[in-house]
Amino acid sequence: MNPRKNVVGPKIRQLRYGQKLTQSQLAARIGRLGWDISRATLSQIEAQLRCVSDYELVCLAKALGTTAENLLPAPSQSLKTIAAFFPERPLD
């Protein structure tokens, strides 16, 4: 079983670094949108240790000034992403 619980964590971290934001600063931005998220929870999301709901994905994207689609893997990477999450199941 794969311990990763989301596919967006690395992209969130990359965008946050690109904007020179700390996790606390990004959590504060997200809080202003209405989601009371802690720095620790954001850390778990970035490390792919916590699932992300669709509502949370929209909040994360808005706080980072991007779209939810931009946080997801490119369509051309879909099979690779699925295979990475479910390595015990060969893709046909």
matplotlib code that plots the C-alpha trace (Angstrom):
import matplotlib.pyplot as plt

x = [0.0, 1.3, 1.5, 0.9, -2.5, -2.6, -1.0, -0.9, 1.5, 4.7, 3.1, 1.8, 5.3, 6.9, 4.5, 4.9, 8.7, 8.4, 6.4, 8.9, 6.1, 6.6, 4.0, 2.7, 2.2, 0.4, -1.8, -2.7, -3.7, -5.8, -7.4, -8.5, -10.5, -12.3, -10.4, -8.8, -5.7, -2.6, 1.0, 1.2, -1.7, -0.2, 3.0, 1.2, -0.4, 2.9, 4.4, 1.5, 0.5, -3.0, -5.9, -7.1, -10.8, -12.1, -13.0, -9.5, -8.0, -9.9, -8.8, -5.1, -5.2, -6.8, -4.3, -1.5, -2.9, -3.5, -6.2, -7.0, -6.2, -2.7, -2.1, -3.0, -0.7, -0.8, -3.2, -0.3, 1.0, -2.3, -1.2, 2.2, 0.4, -2.0, 0.7, 2.7, -0.2, -1.2, 2.0, 0.5, -2.0, -0.5, -2.1, -3.4]
y = [0.0, 3.4, 5.8, 8.9, 10.4, 13.2, 14.2, 17.9, 18.2, 18.6, 21.2, 23.2, 23.2, 24.2, 27.2, 28.2, 28.2, 30.2, 32.9, 32.8, 32.0, 30.1, 27.4, 29.8, 32.6, 30.3, 29.0, 32.6, 33.3, 30.2, 31.3, 34.5, 32.5, 30.8, 27.5, 27.5, 25.4, 25.0, 25.1, 21.4, 20.4, 22.2, 20.4, 17.1, 18.0, 19.0, 15.7, 13.8, 12.4, 13.9, 13.7, 16.9, 17.4, 19.2, 22.3, 22.4, 22.1, 25.1, 27.1, 26.1, 27.1, 30.5, 31.2, 30.4, 32.5, 29.5, 27.1, 23.8, 22.2, 23.6, 21.7, 18.4, 16.4, 17.1, 14.9, 13.4, 12.2, 10.5, 6.9, 7.5, 9.1, 6.2, 3.7, 5.4, 5.4, 1.8, -0.1, -3.5, -3.1, -3.3, -0.9, -2.4]
z = [0.0, -0.9, 2.0, -0.2, 0.3, -2.3, -5.5, -5.0, -2.0, -4.0, -6.4, -3.4, -1.8, -5.2, -5.6, -2.0, -2.3, -5.6, -3.8, -0.9, 1.6, 4.8, 5.7, 8.4, 5.9, 3.5, 6.3, 7.2, 3.6, 3.5, 6.8, 5.3, 2.8, 5.6, 6.1, 9.6, 8.7, 10.9, 9.7, 10.8, 8.6, 5.6, 6.3, 6.2, 2.9, 1.3, 2.5, 1.0, 4.4, 4.5, 2.0, 0.4, -0.2, -3.3, -1.2, 0.3, -3.1, -4.3, -1.2, -1.6, -5.3, -4.5, -1.8, -4.1, -7.0, -9.3, -10.3, -8.8, -12.2, -12.0, -8.7, -10.3, -12.5, -16.2, -18.1, -20.0, -16.6, -15.5, -16.1, -14.4, -11.4, -11.1, -11.4, -8.7, -6.3, -7.0, -7.8, -7.0, -9.9, -13.4, -15.9, -19.1]

ax = plt.figure().add_subplot(projection="3d")
ax.plot(x, y, z, "-o")
ax.set_aspect("equal")
plt.show()
